[in-house]
Amino acid sequence: MRYTYAQALGWLALYIVLSLLPLLFSVLGTTPDPRPFWVEFGVGLGFVGLAMMGMQFVLTGRFRNFASGLGLDNMLQFHRQSGLVAFCFVLAHPTVLLIAEPSFLEFLDPRVYPDRATVLTLVMIALVVLIVTTLWRKTFGISYEWWRTAHGGLALFIVFAGLVHVMLVSHYVDPLWKRGIWIGFTAAAMFMLIQGRVIRPLVLKRRPWKVVEVREERGDSWTVALEPEGHDGIDFVAGQFAWLTIGPTPFSLQQNPFTISSSAEEDRRIEFTIKVLGDFTATIKDIPEGTCAFVEGPFGEFALNDDAQEHGAVFFAGGVGITPVMSMLRTLRDQGRTVPLQLFYANNRLEDVIFYEELQELQEELNLEVIWVLADPPEDWHGETGFITAELMDRHKSEDDGERRYFVCGPGAMMDAVESKLVQRGITGRRIFSERFDIV
């Protein structure tokens, strides 16, 4: 399914309500005497910031039913932005308090409150490290696997320390029932992390896969084919992705999201086509056949739906962004569909065009037109050159029946240009599906 704007706003409203719940609980029942406005305002910022930090575990929990319609990539983007807002709230909490009431500085004085001062200092350091490594992970050369582990650990420590801080201050949570609610909410948030890092891998351990083929593709890419061992595999919709772990245990630090590039009509076997970009992806070519693997998924709303199968689709892909599109085209071929299809496919050089030969064959097997676009073409090139622009789209504009779907996947600049042009044409948001690969 795909949520309407009203449903998406409903989820956003629920998120805001949950973020403000601590403020509601603080004024229920017997309340302490009011303090100066800026003191109370600073306390409120801390309550909201801590609640938002706790809900970060929900946003990254990979709950398919919860993310359905919004798309896991959108959920993770929201997680990133809301995390920055939560950081600002938590940081503003002591800043406002210290400006309003400098005597609160003694909470950070190890000579007065040694334990509390140590914990609060560590929390502030953990917050800064959490944000800096998230925003500039690649700049610092931190591998995704180690960052993901540290990210979860730091977040868990911050939320737990925040709960302890609230309990020790106890200004608004002195009644036992309020303490119980705070502890319950914090425990629920922590369980989300435990569920994803412990319980889910235990479930995956009973559903192993085996690598049956590793083959080289154009564009410094490799396709890894898997078959299930002792189970029926997974049912997915063409265009979706899954989290892949290679090795004997699903508890490995190495777990990465990759699009399923094979047809959804294939029986049991699935394939991932992966471009070498460093870290784990550089080891794909060396994976021996027979290696154990684990697959968690499928996820994603960038998928072949009934409308596209009945009315056709226009695809815009750049580089490795072709992988979900390839799954859709292979599926349509296997279904024997004859709906009109158009693909704009942009790359730097001809050698970078993944699936080049197969896409040429698919033009004969499907009602498919491929518009090849190269930024650095060879001398005998007869296709389009440069980038996918509004002018290029106009030159190859196909008829639209009001129901055709548009799928966009590739570099951010290309996606922004294509989406803007489609909106200018009057294509409504419900017919435009986008997926950005840079979600981790």
Secondary structure, 3 states (H helix, E strand, C coil): CCCCHHHHHHHHHHHHHHHHHHHHHHHCCCCCCCCCHHHHHHHHHHHHHHHHHHHHHHHCCCCHHHHCCCCHHHHHHHHHHHHHHHHHHHHHHHHHHHHHCHHHHHHHCCCCCHHHHHHHHHHHHHHHHHHHHHHCCCCCCCCHHHHHHHHHHHHHHHHHHHHHHHHHHCCCCCCHHHHHHHHHHHHHHHHHHHHHHHHHHHHHHCCCEEEEEEEEECCCEEEEEEEECCCCCCCCCCCCEEEEEECCCCCCCCCEEEEECCCCCCCCCEEEEEECCCHHHHHHHHCCCCCEEEEEEEECCCCCCHHHHHHCEEEEEEHHHHHHHHHHHHHHHHHCCCCCEEEEEEECCHHHCCCHHHHHHHHHHCCEEEEEEECCCCCCCCCEECCCCHHHHHHCCCCCCCCCEEEEECCHHHHHHHHHHHHHCCCCHHHEEEECCCCC
